[in-house]
Amino acid sequence: MLRTITLRNYKIFGVEQTIPLSPITVLVGPNNSGKSCLMSVGEFVKRGVANARSEVAPYPTLSRSLRRPAVGDGAMGLAWEGEDFAYSTVLEPSGDGLRRRAEVLRYGESVVFSDDPVRPAESAGPITSIALSHRLQRPFAGATIEPRLHDTALKSQVERAFQSMWGSRLVKLSIDRLREDSKTTTSPTLGMDGAGIGAVLSLWRGFDPDRSDQLDAVLRECLPEAKRALVSPADEAERLRIWIEQKDGQKFAPEELSDGVLFFLALAMHAIDAPPGALIFIEEPEQSIHPLRVRQIVDLFRRAVAARGCQFVLATHSATLLDEFRDEPEAIILLRRGPEGTLVTSIAREPRLMEALEEHHATPGELLINGFLNPPS
Amino acid sequence: MTVVALACENFDYDGAVFLHLLSCLWAPVEPWVTPIRFQGRNHVLKYLPTFLSVAFDAGVQYALVAIDNDGGARRHPEHEPQHRVEEQASDPDDGCAVCCVEHVIPSEWREPARRCCVAVPVQTLETWLLYLRGDPPLTPSPEQVYSRTKLKKMFFGPSMPPVATRREQALLMLQSPHALDRLRALRSFRHFEAQVAAWPRPDGT
């Protein structure tokens, strides 16, 4: 699990901010405060950091993620820490793209590799000068590990440092995609917007009955009238359609189901599908879902944390969801815009908010509704 | 089984614990099935009259209100028989939590026989569980740990497990040998038990 993510000059983040992470972290802040930017880090690392080669800048689209105007030295800083490691990289403008200026990976006090011309003292450890990430493109999907990374121990350390980010998912569900029939494919995946749930359910039904059983159990537990989720060929060729069967035997197709049921189904599938150790970012999991079901969704995430060591980051405007973290104030992260970018803190670091929680019996949801979590910049 | 309306901070966890205790101390019970859920002490105090009235209209005969004494418990006194309810309830932040609840219980739940009991573990339900678990003696005692969050984490660990796990862990403690006898060492438990003991039993005894 990651303990922190640090951002500088990344999208609307300007001055360096370190975001503490819990097994489930909840991001709260007004619209345009930086929640979605933070949620996009995993995708950026997968698409960007891996490809920002040290000498060339062939990916100009990545440069749009650099804050403009940038603060400080104008470079983007990204870093994350796990239990025993810390990785950091600095990307700077180059032409119309970005290039890597520095990269350091530490385990405890020892430097595993360092490539930092600005701070050569960092190079005191065993320098390998590897431009790490582009040698590790998609290490969990067929792995292109270059020969220079032949050292097994090093490879293992590097993979572990990148595992959460490489395995991360950004979930931002779209009701239109959830209502679409899924394309049949040999290796279906759950799309960030909910596309493909029919194909994935078909896979589970055929080859992974444990997961489909888990899903049915969740549906029966949380949607009293539901019995199970089914999948069948759609009218259009090579498409699959999902159905919800009720206990009375009636079956409902996506266009007949409520938005809330479809969102709930997709979130449950993402929670069940999350691979061990994965970092899952979810935008507003509460959308269209009844408050009582929101609590059950949070409990599903807690089960994934307990069973498989998954980690979740949730961006929310829901008081009900927030109240589920009443006893974990350090997990509630507040974001707001400052003159030099997004500023981050947690409720646990705000004495007045903690006083309200501990001395006046307020709940985080009450503080959100009444505006206390959105202090003026 | 006798149906009991439960007004507690987390129906699936605290509720299950108190149902178990009622079954041990009084008679087999089952919860009144309702979608109404509470979130925190203020919420219980605010909506308890409505909740109890709805339960009464639905024919429910018994109710249990359970909230933690947490929060600014350094200032909160443990409930004393000589407390004046009106006086304590006039300051919901600092007053005795038992009195604050008593203050909002509708009259139909007091007369002709009192069928609503108030449980306020000092400082939280986990204080009772920590006491049962017998962790290395805590200094100060769990009752003198005033942070609700800290007590929860002392029992469950740094991150909150799923509710089913919380329920299992709590019930495991309560099913341990002599658990009730040991809990009787705690004043807040004795106060709860005394009310239950005074309830008329479903069989009329």
Interface residues (C-beta under 8 A of the other chain):
Chain A: S22 P23 I24 L292 R295 D299 R302 R303 V305 A306 T320 D323 F325 R326 D327 E328 P329 A331 L357 E358 E359 H360 H361 A362 T363 G365 E366
Chain B: P35 R37 Q39 G40 R41 N42 H43 D70 G71 G72 P92 D93 S147 R148 T149 K152 K153 S159 M160 P161 P162 V163 A164 T165
